[in-house]
Amino acid sequence: MAAAGLCCSHQARPGPLGRLSRQQASRGAATVERRTARLPLCRAQAGPSRPFGGLPDGAGRQQPAPSQALAANAHVGTPAEQQAGEAPPVAEQAAALRALLQQLGRAAMYADKTAILLGLPAVRAFFSSTREGRLVAQELDDLPPKDAYCLAALPAIYQGHVLSLIPTGVPVSPALAKLGAALARVEDFYDSLGGLVGYQLQCLELLAAGGSPHGAGSSSLDSTSSSSSGGSIEESLCSTDDAWPAAALGQGALGSSGSDTEFLVPVGLDLASPAQQREAAAAVAAGIAALPALAEIYPLGGAGDRLGLQCEQTGESLPTAVLQYCGRSLLENLLRDLQAREYLYWKLHGAQHTTPVAIMTSAAKGNHWRVEQLFEQADWFGRGASSFRLFQQPLVPMVGAQDGRWLLQNPLQVMMKPGGHGVIWKLMIDAGVFDWLGAQGRQAAIVRQISNPMAGTDNTLLALAGAGFPGRRSFGFASCERAVGAAEGMNVLAKEQCPVPSSSSSSSSNDSRNNSSSSSQWRYRVTNVEYTEFERLGMADASIDEASTQSVFPANTNVLYVGLQAVERAVRGSMAAGSTDAVLPGMILNTAKTVTFADPLAGGAQRSVPAGRLECTMQNLADCLAQSFESPLESCEERAGLDTFLVYNQRRKVTSSAKRKLKPGSTRISQTPNGSFYDLQAGDGERRNAADVLANYCGMAVPELGSVSKYLEAGPGFVFLAHPALGPLWQVVGQKIRGGSLAPHSELQLEVAEVCLRDVHVQGSLLVHADAALGHIEQRPAPRGSSAASSRPLLDRLFTAGSGSQAGAMPPGASSSEGSSSSSSSAESGGGGGYSQPCDFSAPPSCEGGAMEARLVFSQRCGRLRLHNVRVANRGVDWGHADNVWWRHSLVRHEACRVLLRGMSEFEARDVTLPGDLTFEVPDGHRMLVTAGPDGAPHVQLQPLSHPSWQWQYRMGSGGEVQLELLEIESAADA
């Protein structure tokens, strides 16, 4: 593999951008060749991992020359912002900051950097000739050196207006301390750019370039010329599977060619293809076996503005992670999916492994605090606090598109938002997360986004891990079909032809074929191209055939596999080189959206301005993980075997997000909680997730869900919800449930894993809940400072309203407004206001060493449900009630048959009808048997239970399938 982060085409100079005409697109273009170009970054010569210096005073470096001497020359050629007047043009600002950054790079300590800034005439004038400047100057000496430096830098980087409004009576010291600390976090994270000054310089350069390092968009791919394409899609598709019909071959999908980079349709394992079922089963089996070496990574730091979620008690904004979806938070849904895979491993191998989970939060909307309190309230979901690592993503200033000025939220408070999930890789180094995972023997990780609860469906994640881990591959994508014109990225196979560096030899190539006489090498990577890049790159978003709306390219879903060592090596290499390639992959400044806010500089008047912040995308780290070969890869097998790879599945098993609010009256449910729940069930004549598993795997008769408009008007045709450990593989569910039916407007909920249903017919509601679905709870010593709450069912309590008007209020020092504007645009808010839900984040007290915490232990001491030839008949859900919220699973019922399983207990019913509103509660250590009495009414028998009367035995079949056998255990009931 070539060195991480070194893309030979980055050496090319930018040239005219090519654009593909419709005539060109229709001529069968299959590849587009593009050269890349990057803006040059000013890099000072300093330490390898902090190229701009910035060490704390006295931190192991030789004392520099006196700061007065440094300051004497610092202002030459480096103008700073004046107190009054408009900022100069963006290009002039960038030139000034570039020179300033070079001067600052010569200083080893923050005190000397501050002295350089204070030596600038305009900065000195700001702090000496204005009331606000003098107030700030008086406080600088009392702040940490880094924080003081960041405040002193504001006039120098044309942001003096941030300090120019200090109303009388405002406590200056705490306000400046908070502002300085927030800017210091930006200084720390963007150290490879030059810290706070480098962040602003990069924003200015991107504004001048049109939003990306290449003039528009965000990809690291660019072009220098355009010409007609000479390739064909048949060469790049290499597949006649149903997901990619043969009719697509020969259709024009890509743009121009003629230089160095081609975009090909990536080849990968297709889990939905009947022709690849053996390979799919093998990947699933490998994914199960790899579980002890895997971790999970959840980027939760986004602001979630489009969802507009609020606490109904306080009106405070809530992060997406706590959105109630199917009766529990989105965060708990992800953890339950993980728990189900761990349970499957335990059933097959007899060993319980607790997967470490790294979670990136942010300060936006109290994100970090609320997530932490959610964990503490739920006793860390029985996993223990030590199995989680929470680390905060920095918030970054919002920059006006016209003049580069930062937007203000309040006096001395910059409007700041998360800088995109691409910061996660460097942040994992800064926060020691890679070291933490490595110490636990974890070699790879699955990455999931909080707003997508669908990725854990069936075999997607297991197969993705199984496709990546055995070969220790570096980076993988779970992909699916994509609609033409969709506002989402797509996965491509990028092929670059590069000159062989003069110092290279044949032994350095990844290609085992000896072709040392070649003057070129070919670099390949599966990567992501955002939809905003298509036009710039000349890529026609064409369909697979004229009659289809499916794009020839698959969708990027941000469900990822990462080889931890490969990713860490790439990021550290980029940091050492002072490059942004792996530190800030896919960097972009998106100013297309208008931000509406109350401007404190205008007396609180509402203003709407185009603005954005520096963002990057975690999936584009793949661009730094390319492999080099001495000759082109001609076969599909060779391309499918790259270290960067892709696994296909049906879209409904990979992604259906809940990231924006449904606008009133709209039927566009994509990316809304309404649409996600619709995909979770079924739809429009297609057997989707719930309908598919029940009908095609379990043989149960189920009704149609109905069209989108009918669903929004009158609710779904049925509801089926189950604990993920019922499977999680659908082939497992199909062995536990067989036959029966679900009548229209009926509800089946199985919050239990050990289930045996045969010919069960439900008309109305059947609700089964086991408070010990997977095993029992043990109290174990908790690490110092972790939660010590008492044992309770592993469900969060977000749907339980707190008491009092302050329920859910954040503690002192946390602010729901931090990181978000006081009024966002209608496009971001989703229209009609946001969702509201109860919230109670009053955390149990922190405990000292020696306290206990609840740990879930997989065992036979769990609840069991067994129904044979049973009919459930009741009035069920009031389907037309106005208060029903289907996706939240907040429903009004007339009647229901409820089965509550406490601890180790069993409920069994045979050859009986269960009519009307019934509740069966089975105590811990008991078995309840319900049969038909002489009059046909249910007859209940309750017996003590010393151990289970039956259990499922799992084993792995020779073809990679999971096979179940029902074992009857004699003498289960005590006499």
N, C-alpha and C positions, 0 to 999 in steps of 0.2 A: 504494500500500500504506500502511496506517496505520503509525504509529510502532511500532517493535518494542517488545514488552513492555508496551504500554498496552492493557489489556482493559477496556473501559468497564464491563462487568458486575462487575468487581472492586470497584466502588464500592458495590455492594449490601450491605445488612446481612444476616447469617445469620438464617434463620428456621426454622420447623419443616421437618423432612425428610419428603418424601412417599414412600410406598411403594406399589407397584402390586400389586393383588390378582390372583389367577389369572383372575377374571372380567374384569377390565380388560384383562389381557394378551391374552385371547382375543377381544377385540372389534375386533381389527385395528389396534391402536395402532402407528403407524409412527414417531412422533417423540416425543421427550421434551424439554420445555423446562425449563431450569434456570438459575437465577441463580448466579453464583459469589460466594464470600466468602472473604476472606483474613484471617488474623490480622494486626492492625496490628503493624508492626515499629518498635521504638524506634530512631530514626535521629538521630544527633548531627549538628550542622552543621559539617562539616569539608571537606576537599578533595573534589573531584568523584569521584575513583576510589578513595579510601580514606576513606569518610565517618566513620570512627571514629578517624582519626589513626593513631598507631602508627608514626611514622617513627623511624628510628634517631637517636640523640642527635646534634644538630648538623647534621642533614641538610637544610639549606637553608630552615629556618624561623626566624622571629624568636624569640629566647629567651623562654620563658614566664616567668610570675611564679615566685618561689622555690617549690620543691616543698613546703617546710614550710607555706607559706601555703595551698597547694592542699590539703594533707593536713588542715589544721585544720578545714576545712568538709566534707571528703569523707565523713565517717562519718555525717553527719546523715541520718536516714531510710534508711540502708543497712546493715542488720545483716549480720554475717558468721557463718559456722558456728562453733559452740563446739567446743572440743576433745572434750568428753564429751557424751553424750546423742544421741538420735535427731534426724535432720534434720526441720525443720518440714514441714508439708504442701507438696506440689508448687506449689500456687498461691501460697503465701506466699514460697517460694523465688523463683518467677518475678517476683513484685512487687519483691523486694529486688534481684534482678539487673538488673531494668529500670532502677531508680533508680541503681544502681551504674554501669551502662553509660553513663547520661547524664553522670555525673560524670567518668568516664574519657575520654569524648569531648572534654572540654575541655583535656586534656593533649596536647601535641604530641609529646613524647618519652617513651620507655619509662622513663627514670629518674624522670620526674615521675609516670607512671602507677604505678610501683612505690611511690613515696612516698605516693601516695593510699591504696594498699592497706595499707601498713604503718601508716598513721595510723588505721586502723579499730581500735577497742578489741579486738574478738575476734581479729583477725589479729595485733595487737601482743601479745596475751596468748599466742597459740599459739607465736609465735617466741621468747617470753621466759620462759615458765613451764614448758615441757616439755623433756625431754632431746632429743627428736627435733627439736623446733622450733629449739632452740639450735644443733644440728648443721647444720641446713639454713641458718639465718641466717648462720652463719660462711662458708658457701660462696657466698652470693648475690653478693658483691662480685667473686668470681673468674669469674663466668659472664658471657656476653654480655648486654647489657641486656634484650634481648627474652626470652631464656631465663630470666633472673632474674625478670622480670615474670610470666611464666607460672607459675613455681613459687610466687611470692608470691600469685598469684591463687587458688590452690587452696583455702586456708581461707575466702576471701571468697566462693567459689561453692559452698560446702558440700561440698567434696571434701578436707577436711583429713585424712581417713583415709588418703589416698594417701601422705602424709608421716609418718604416725603410727606406722609400723612400720619400724624400722631395727635389725635384729639386730646384736648385738655381733660385730665382726669383718668386717662388710660394708664394702667400700671405698666410702665415701660419695661422694667426689668424682666418680669416673667414673659411678656410678649416677645421681647427680643431673644430671650433664652430659648423659647419654643421655636421661633423662626430660625435661629442659628443652628439648633439641633436638627431641624428638618433639612436645612440646606447642607449640613455636614454629612447627612446620610447620602445625599446626592454626590457630594464630593468623594465619599468613600467608594461608592459603587462604580462610579464612572472614572476611577483613577486611571484606567488604561486610555481614556480619551483626554485626560488632563483635568479630571475632577469637575467642579462646578463650572469653571471657565470653559473647559472642553465640551461640557454638555451644551452650553449656550452656543459655542462656536459650531458644533455639529448641527444644531437646529438651524442656525443662520445659513450654513452651507447647503443644507437640505432645502430650505426655503428658496434659496437662489437657484437650486437645481430642479425645483418643481416637486419636491416631496421625497425623492429617493436619491441614493448616491449616483444614480444613472440618469436623472432628469425627470423621472416619473415612476411611480409604483414602488415596489419593495424588494423585488427579487435581486439576486446577485448576478443575474444574467442580462446581457445587453447586446446590442448589435452595432455594426459599423457600416453595413451595406444591405441592400436587398436585391434579390433576383428570384427568378422562378425556381421552384423546387424541383429537384431531380429524383426524389425518393418516392416511395409508395407506402401506404399504410399497411399493406400486406407484409412488407418487410418488418415492420415494427410491431404488429399485432400478434402474429404467430399463434393464433388461437381461433378455434371455431366453436368454443363453448357457447352455451345458450346466453351467458351474460354478455358476450361480445360476439354478436352474430356475424356469420360469414358475409352477410350483405354489406357490412361496414368496410370490407376490404376494398381498397381502390378508391374510396371516397376521399376528397380533399379535406383534411382536418387541420393542417398546420400551415404555417406561413412560409416565408421566403428562406432561401438557403444561399450558400455561396461563401460562407466563412467557416468558423471553427466549431460551433456548437449546434448539435441537433437535438430536438426533443422527440422522443419516441414514446409510444404507449408502453408502459412498464409491464413486464411479465411477472406473474407470481402465482402462488397457490390460490385456487378458486374453491372456497369451501362450499359454494352452492352448485358447483358443476358435478353432474352425475359421473362424469368421466374421471373425476379426481377424488372420489370418496375414500379410496384406500389411502391416498396421500393425506387427506384431511384427517382421517382417523388416526394415522400415525403421528401427525402434528399435535393433535389433541392429547394423545398418550404421552408424547414427549413434554408437552406443556404441563401436564399433571406431575410427571416425574421431576420437572425442574423447579417445582414450587419452593423447596427449601433453599434454593439459591436466588430467589427473586425478591424484589421489593416492589412497592407501589409509590408513585409520585403523583400528588394532586396539586395542580396550580389553582389556588382559590383566591388569588389576590385581586381579581378584576372588580371594578366598581359596580357592574351590573346595572348601569343606568337605565337600559331599555326595559328592564323588568319592573323598576319602580317599586320595589317591595318595601313596605312600611310596617312598623309595629302599631297595632290598632290601639294600644293603650297610650302611647306617648307620641305617635306620629313620626318617630325617628326612622331614618332609613336603615334597612337591613341588608346584609350581603346575600348574594344568591345562594350560598351554602345552606342557609337555614330555611329556604323555601320549603313549605310542606308539600310533598308530592307523594300521593298514595298513602297518606296518613303519617308520614315521617319526613324528616329533613332530607334534602338531596344528599347531604354528607353521609347520613346514616345509610341511605340507599347504596352508595358506593361501598361502604364498609360491609354491608350485608352481602353484597356480591363477592367481595374478597373472602368473607367468612365462609360462604358456600363452597368456594374452591378449596379452602383449607379443610373443610368438612369432608369433601369428596376425597381428598388425599388421605385423610385419616381413615375413612371407610375402606379405602383400597390398601393402604400400607400400614395402618395401625399406629401411626405416629402423628402427633399434633404439632404443627409448626405455626408460630405466630409471626406473620409477615410484617417487617418494619414498614412504616408508612411515613414518608416525608411530605409535609404539607407547606406550600408557600402561601402565606397570607399577606395582608397589607393593612395599613391604617385606614384605608378608605371605608367610610361608613362603619367604623368600629369593627372592621372585619376580623382582625386578629383577636381582639378581646372577646367578641361574641363567639367565635369558633372555639377558643380556649374554654369559655364558660359552658358551651354546649358539651364539650368533652367531659368536663368535670361533673356536670349534672348527670350525665349518663354513665358515670364511673368508667370513663374511657372505653365504653362499650365492651367491658369485660376483657379488654386486651392489655390493660396496664399502661400507665403513662409512659413507661420506658420504651414502649414499642412505637411511639410517635416522636417525630421531630418537627416542631413548628418553627418556621423561620420567615421573617418579614421581608416582603418586596418593598423597595423604596418608592415613595411617591415623588413625582417629578413635576416641575412647573409647566403650566399650560402657557403656550407661546402664541401670541397673536400673529396671524399669517401676513399681515400687511407691514408691520414694522419690527417684529421680533420682540415686542414688549410683553412681559409676563402679565397675566390677568390676576387681579386681586379679588379676594372674597370678602375681606374685611381689612381695616387698617392693620398693617404689619402681618397680614396673613395672605400668602400667595395661594392662588388656586392650584392645587396639586392633585394628580391622579396617578394610578399605577402605570408603569412604563411598558406594559405588554408582557406576556408570559415568557418571551424569549430571554428575559433576564435570569431565568431560573438556573441556568447552567453555571454561570459565574457565581451567582448567589449561593449555590450549593457548595462551591469551593470556599467562599468567604465564610459561610456559616458552619463549615466542617461537616456537611452532610455526606459527602463522598467518603470521608474518613469513617463516619459513624456507620454507614452501610457496609463498608469494607471490613470493619472490625467484626461484623456479624456474618461474614462470609457471603455477602450478597454480591453477585456478579452482574446482574441485569435487573431491569425494572420495567414495569408497565406504567405508562403515563395516561391518566384519564382526566378529562375536564369535568368540573363539578356540574355544569349545566346539561350534561349528556347522560341521563340515567339508563340509556338503552345499550351501551357498549358491553355490559355484562351478560347479555342475552345469549343463551345456548353456548356455542363453541367458539365465539370470536376471540376472546382474550386468551383462552387456553391454546388455541391453534396459533395465535400470534406469538406467544411465548415459545411454543414448540417449534415454530419455524425459525426462531432466532437463536435460542439458547444452545442447542446441541453443537452448532458450528461456531458458537461465540461470535455471532455477527454483531455489527456495530449499531445499526439503526434500522428500524422497521416501521411500516405504516399499515394500519388496518384501514382498508379502503372499500369503496362500494360504488354503485352506479351514481352518476351525476346528471342532472337535467341541464340541457343547453340553456345558457343565459342565467344560471343560478349564481347568486352572489356568494360564491364559495370557491376556495382554491381547488387545484387539481394536482394529482400526483403524476409525475412524468419521469421518464428515464432520460437524464441528460448525458449526452455523449459529446466529448470535446476532443478535438485533435490538436495537440500541442507540440511545439518543437522540443526535442530532447535537450535538456540542459547539458552544457558542455562537460560538466563534472560527473554526469550520470553514467552508469554502466548497465549492462544487461542484468547484472545480479540484483540491481535495486528495483527491478520491475516486479509487479505481482504476477505477471504472465510467465508461466513456466516454459513457454515456447521460446526458443532461441532465435532472436531476430535482431541481433546487435547492429546490423548494417542499416537499420531503419533510422531516418532522421526525425521521425515523429513518434509520439506516444499517444495513446488514447486513454482518456479518463472517463470513468462511468460513475454515476450515482443516481439512485432513486431519490427524488426530492419533491418539493412543493413549489408551485407557481400560483400566486394569488390572482384572483380574477381581475384585479386592477391592473395587472401586468399584460393581459392578453393583447390589447391593441398595440401597446408599445413594442411588444416582442413580435408583432405581426402574426399572432397565433389566432386562427379562425376557430371559434368555439362551435365546431361543426358536430352534427349528429352522426350516429353510426350508419344511418341510411335516411333516405328522404322521407320515409313514413314514420320515423321515430323522433322523439324529443330527447332521447338519451344521448349524452355527449360521448364522443369517442374516447375521451379521457375520463378516468375514474376520479372520485371526489377525495380531497384531503379531509379527514375527520378529526385530526389531532388526537387520535387514539394511537399511541406509539409504543414501540419496544425500544429500549436503549441498552446498549452494552456499556456498563458503567465505566469500565477502564478506558474504553475507546473514547467515550465522550469527555471524561475528565482529562485525558491526555490531549485531546484537541483544544479544549478550553485553556488549559495551562500553557500550551504552546502558543496560542493566540495572545494570551496575557503577556508572556515573556517577550513576544515580538512587538508588543505595542499595537497589535492589530485588533480591529473590531469584528473580524470574520466570525469567530466562535463566541466572542464575548457578547456581541449584540447581533445575532444572526437575523437576516431579513430586515435590516434597519429601515425605518420609514418615519416620516413626519406627515401624518394624514391630517390636512387642514380642510377637508371637504365639508365637514360638519360645522354648523353654526352653533356657537355657545351663547346662550342668553343668561345674563347675570346682572345683579345689582351692583353697579360700579361705585365703590366708595370714593373714588377720585372725582366722581360726578355727582356727589351728594346722594348716592343710593339710587340714581336713575337707572332704569333698565337699559341695557345695551345688548346688542346681538352682533357678534363678530365671528368671522372664521378663525378658528384656532385649533391647535393640536399640541401633542407632546411627542417626544422621541419614543418610539415604540419599536419592538422587535418581536420576532416569532420563533418559538422554540423549535418548530418543525424544520426550519431552514438551517438548523445546525447540520443537517445532512449534507449541505453544500461543502462542508469542511471535512467530509469523510469519504471523498471520492477515492477510487482505486485506479491505478495506472497499469496499462498493458502495452506491450510492444507491437501488438497488432489488433485490429478491431475484433470485437466479439460478434460472431456471425450467427450463432445458434441461440434459440430461446433458452436452452438449458444453461448456457454460459451466462446469459444475462440474468436469468432467474437465480443464479448462485452467487450474486454479488453480496458483499457485506452489508450494503444498504438494500433493503428488500421491501416487498409489499405482499400482503395477504388480502384477497378479496372475500367479501361476503355480501349477502343481500343487505340493502340499506337499512331495512327495519331491524336488523340484528346488530348494526354498527352504530347508527346515530339517529337520534331524534331529540333535539335539544329543547330546553325550556329556558330560553334566555331573553325573551321579550314578551310584553303584555299584548294580548289580543285586543285590537282596536274594536270599540263598540260597533256592531253591525257588520263587521268584516268576516269573511269566510276564509281568509288567508291565515291558516292555522300553523303554517310551517314555523318552527323555532319558538313556538309558544307552549306553555304547559298543556293547553287544550290539545294541540296537535301531537305532542309527545304521548299523552294518554291515549289518544285515538290510535296511534301506531302501536302502543302497548297492547291494545285489544285486537282490533281487526278493522277492516274497512273496505267500502266501495266494491263489493263483490270479490275482493281478494282476501284469502285467508292469511291474515297477518299474524302477529306474534301469539296472542292468547288463543285466537281461533285456530291457528296453525297447529300448535302443540296439542290442543284438546282434540281437534278433528282428525289430524293426520298422524299423530303419534299415539294418542290415547283411544282413538276410535269413538269419541263422544260426539253426539249430535249437538251442534251449537247453532244459534241463529246468526243472521247477518248483523253487523254493527250498524249498517246504514250509511247513507252519503254524509259528507261533511256538513252540509246545510241541515240535514235531518238530525245529525248528532248534536250540532250546536243548539238546535231548536228544542229537541225532545230528549236528549241524552242518548247514550249508546244502546245498542240492542241487548247487551248483557254486560256483566262485569265479572272478570276472573282475576284474582290476585292471590299470590302464593309466596311463601318464604323462598328465597333463591335456593336454599339447600334442599328443597324438594327435588331439584336437579343437581347442579344447575344445568346439566346437559339435558336436552329434550328427550334423548334416548332413555335417560334414567326416569324422567317423569312418565314416559310412555309405558314403563314397566310397573310403575306404582299405581297408575290410574288406567283402567280399561273399561270401555263400554260406558253405557249410561247416556244421559242427555241433560242439557241445560236449556230450559224453556226461555222464550223471549221475555225480556225485562226481568231476568233472574240474576242472582248474585251468588258466586261461590268464592269464599275466602278461606284459604288454608294457611294459617300461620303456624305451621308444623312441618317437620321434615320427614318423620317416619309415618308414612301413609300407605294404606292398601285399600284402594277403592275398586270395587267390582260392581258394575251395573247400578250405578247410583244416579237417580233421576231427581233433578232439583227444579221445583217451580216455586219461586219466591227467593228467600235468602237462607243460605247455610253458611254460618260463620264459625270457624274453628280456630281457637287460640290456645297455644301451649306456652306457658310462661317459662318453660325449660325446653325450648324447641330442639336444642342440639346437645344438651348435657346439663351439668350442674354447675353451680357457682361455689368457688372456694375463696375464702378470705386469706390473702397472702400479705406478707410484709410489703409495705409501699415504700418507694424511694422517698427521701426527704423532700418535702415540699409538694408532694402529689396529693390528689384528692383522697378523702377518707369517708366518702359518703357510704351509706348502708346499701346492702344488696337490694336490687329491685330488677324487674324485667328490663331487658336490654332494648328499651324503646325510649327515644327522647321525648321530652314533655313539651314540645313546642305547641302542641294543640291544646294545652291546658293554660288558660288565661291566668296571668299573675294577679295578685291582689293589690288593690290600691292604685292610685293614679300614676305612681312612679314605677310600676312593674315594667321590667325590661329596660329601665334607664341605665345608661352607661356610667361607669364610675368616674370620679374626678380625674381629669387628664385625658380621657378618651372623648372623641367628638365624632358624631355621625356625619357632621358636615365636612370634616377634614377629607380632602381628596375628592370632593364633588362640588359643583357649583350650586348656588342657592336656588337656581332655576335652570333646568336643562331645556334643551330644545325639544319641540314636540316629536321630532324623529327619534330622539333618544328615550323620551319618557313613555313612548308607546301610545300616547293619546289617552284622554279620559282619566288621567291619574294612574297611580300604580296599584298593585295588589296590597292588601293589608291582611295581617294575620296576628293572632295573639302571640305574645312573647313573654317568657319568664326566664331571665338570665341571672337570677340571684344565685350565686355559686355557693356550694358548701365551703366551709372554712378550710384553708390549707392546713396540712398536718405536718408534724415533725416526724423525725425518724422513729421507727417502732410502730407506727400506725399501720392499719391494714387496708387493703384495697381488694375489690371484687375481681376475680379472674374466672373467665369461662373455661370449663374443662369439658372437652368432648367426651361423652360417655353414654352408657346405656340408660342412665338415670334421666330420661327425657320423656316427653309426652308422645303418645302413639294413638293413631286413629285408624280404625278398621271398619269399613262398611261394605256389606254384601247384600245386593238386591234390596236396596233401601230407596224409598221415595220420601222426598221432603216437599211438603205442600203448605205454603202460607202466603200471606198477602205481600210480604217482602217490602221492597223499597217503594216509597211514594214517588214513582218515576217522574211525575209532572210537577213536583214541589219546586217552588221558585228558589228555595234555599240550598238545593243540591249543588255541590261543586264537585264534579266527577273526578277531575284530575287530583284534587286534594283528598278524595275519598271521604268527604264530609257529606253524609247522606241522611235524609229523613226516612225512617222506616215505619211501616204499619206493624209488621210482625217479622220475626226471624226465628230460625232454629239455631241456638247458640250452644256450642260445646266448649267448655273451659277446662283445660287440662292443667292441673297443678303438679309441679315437680315430676317425679316418676309416676305416671299414671297412664291408663289406657281407657279409651272409649271404643266399644264395639257394638255394632247394631247389625242384625241379620233379619232378612225377610220381614220387614216391617215398614209401615208408613208413619212418618213423624209429622203430624198435622199441627197447624196453628203456631202460636207464639210460645216457644219452649226454650228452656235453659237447662242444660245438663252440666253440672259442675262436679268434676271428679277430683277428690282429694288426693294429695300426695300419698303414694304407696297403696293405691287402690285401682281396681279394674271395674268398670261399669259395663254391664251387658244389657242391651235393650233388644227385646224380641216382641213379637205380637202375642198378646194375651188371648184368652178364649173369645173375647168380644172384638178382637182385632185392635184394641187400643194398645199403646206401648206398655210393655211390662219391664220394669227396671230391677236389675240385680246388682248389688254393690259388694265386691269381694276384696279382701286385703291382698296385696301384691308384694311379694318379696323380691321378685326379679321379673324381667319382661317375659310375657307369654309367647312372643314372636319377635323376629327381627329380620331385617334384610341383610344378606351377605353379599358384598360386592366383590367382583374380581375382574381383572382385565383380560379380555378375550385375545385370541391370537391375532386378530385383525385390528387391534387397538380399540375395540368397542368395550364399553362398560356393561357387564352382565350382572343381573341381580337374581338372587335365589331367596325365596321366603322360607325361613327356618322356623318351625314350630318348636317351642320349648315346653316340655312337660313339667307338671307340678309347679306351675307358676303361682297358683293361689294358695294361700295358707289355709289349712283346715280350720 
